Structures are given as structure tokens and as C-alpha cells.
């Protein structure tokens, strides 16, 4: 096994260097591209100046119980659409009252 070379800089002791290795060895990143508007919203969502974008994203929540359009279409194919006139009327009313989802980033 090869000997591990510790980084050195003025004033660094062995423990500081070892902590640096532990910290740097476990941090992985991904690069993402954002539209300027998305970047500005993300930046505005920070709670304090030093909060990282990763921390902001990890604080955000998204609904877990959503179904995809593909799942809905598969259900229609398998079971067909069987609705009473009352159910159709209720669906039309829901459609009429439908509003866009609350933008979690707009208020920041």
C-alpha cells in the first residue's frame, strides 16, 4: 500500500491536514444549468448569505403522491373510463375552478 501524502500549507498541523482529507474526500458535486430567472429565484430563497444552493434545494418540498400521465393512460387502457353524468359534471366543475399550483419560489 502506498503511503498517503498529507497536504501541507503554512501553519497546518497533521490533524488539520487529516481533517481536510476527510472533508474533501466525501464531497461530490454535479453541475446544473439554470435559466437566469431560476437562478435568481434560487438565490433569493437563501435564508442567509452563506447558505448554499444545495441547502436551499434540500429544503424545498415537492408532492410525493403524484401520478404520471403514463400511469393514468395505462389505467384508462386497462379499465376504461366509466363515469356517471354526475361525475362528469363534478369533473367539469373542478376543471372550471382549477388554478395554477402555488409557486414555492415566487414569494422569496
N, C-alpha and C positions, 0 to 999 in steps of 0.2 A: 504494500500500500504506500503510495506517495505521501510525503509529508505535506501537510496543509500550510500554506504560507499566509500569515495574517497580514492584512493591510496595515500600513503604518502611516501616521501623519504626526506632525509636531504635537506633543502633549498627550498622545494616545497611549494608554497602557494596555496590557494584554487583555484585561476584562472588557474594556471598551471595544477593542477590536473584535473580540469574540461575540459580543452583543450585536455589533454591526453585521457580522456574518449571519447570525441567526435571523435578524430582522430582514436583511436584504435577500436572504435565500427563500423566504416564504411569501414574497410579494410578487404577484403576477398581474399583468395588465392586459387590456385589449384596447385597441384604438377604434373609436367610432366616429362617424361623420354626422354632423348635425346641421340643419338649416340654421341660419343666423337667429331667426325667431325662437327656435327651440333652445339654442344656446343661451339666449337672453333670459328665457323663462327659467331654465335650469340655474343660471347664475342668480337670478332674483329669488329663487326658492331657498337659497342657503340661509341658515339661521344665524350664522356668524361668519365673519370674513374668512376664517381658516377652514371652514367646513368643505370637505372635498365633494366633487360631483358624485363620486361613488356613494358617499354617505347620504347625499340628497336622494339619489335613485333608490337606495336601500330603504329609505323612509317612506317612499311612495307606496301606495297600495292600489291593487287592481282587483276587480272581482274574480273570484276563483270558480264561480258556478256558471260560467257562460257556456253556451253550446255553439258549435261552429255551424255554418250554413251547410257544410257537407253532412254533418250529423243529422240536421233537420231534413235534408233531401233524402238521406238513406231511410229515415223514419217514414217519410211520405211514400217512398217506393215500396217499403216492406208492408206498411199497414194502410196506406191510402189516407185520404183526408175525408173524415166523416164528421161533419158539423151540423148541428141543428140550425134553423134560422135564427134562433135566439143567440146562439154562439157567434154566428156570423155578424149579427148586429153589435154584439159586445166587442168583437174584434174591430169593427169599423169605428166604434166609439173610441177605443184605445188608440187607434191609428190617428183619429182626428185630434186627440188630446196629446199625442206624443210630442215630447220636447227633446232637444239635444241633451246628451249627458252633461253633467256638471264637469267643467274643465278644472281639474285639480290644480293646474298650474297658473290659471288666469289671475287669481286673486293675489298672487305674490309679486 
